[in-house]
Amino acid sequence: MIAVVGGSGRLGRLVCRRLVEAGEQVRAVARSEPETPVVATEFVVADLRHPGSLPRALDGVDTVVAAAHGMDPGKGESPREVDRDGNAALVDLAVARAIDVVLVSVVDAAADHPLELHRMKWAADQHLRASGAAWTIARASAFAEMWIEMLRESAHTGKGPLVLGRGRNPVNLVSVGDVAVAVARAATGRSLRGAVVDVGEDDLTLDELARLVVPGATPRHLPRPVLWVMGQAARPVRPSFARLVRTALVMDRADLRHDPSAARRAHPWLPGTPVRGLAMAPA
């Protein structure tokens, strides 16, 4: 059996679906049962922030996919709690039970990366590598569909999409469907144990993406000084929201480009869905 932790999320649902369609026995795991059922053989409630809830989720499991993240502002969580500490607890339990681990990380995760999520993913990467588990790490760039939806929803009649910051910094974007292909293949293919699979696609600025999402519209911008003030004001009362604002400020300047050609040479089966096509597709 394969357990997908974060199975009710954007990526987790697609991974579950691909595994079920491939004939695998799948267990979706998330902190609460979603209103829309997940395509899986069963669902178990467990929360990475509470390690005591995890053992039942891994009963009878051969491989676990760690696909959760701690960036949802509505859930009072943090990458430190979920992506670092939660994944470390999951890895330790998997090692004790001789379960293979597929960790979903981020492209260019590093200890000194300006984005907190990347630093916490790097810590989880290192913990997994040193754990003794049989592992695969799938590292993805930013999910294109998430940004497309945000930009589309921010556009109003007669007004263009709202971009946080200047919108001129290139960011690598990838279809979440392409990431799901890589993660599902890692979960079922033991030949990928000990491998790091990077999944990325197109470098685009958010201004470029906004113009593709709403053709003919001029993007609006929330200036950096305003974002900074919002982040500072929200820090004591809405820390998760403040974290997202700080993330937007970093994304507006940090080098977040990625060349996917090396990964494609190493793994020719990786798909390559053009982000421009996703952005221009009807909602």
Secondary structure, DSSP 8 states (H G I E B T S, - for coil): -EEEETTTSHHHHHHHHHHHHTT--EEEEESS--SS--SSSEEEE--TT-GGGSGGGGTT-SEEEE---S--GGGT--HIIIIIIIHHHHHHHHHHTT-EEEEEEETT--TT-SSHHHHHHHHHHHHHHHHT--EEEEEE-EEHHHHHHHHHHH-BTTB--EEES---S-EEEE-HHHHHHHHHHHHH-GGGTT-EEEE--EEE-HHHHHHHHSTT---EEE-HHHHHHHHHHHTTT-HHHHHHHHHHHHHTTS-B---THHHHHH-TT-----HHHHHHS--
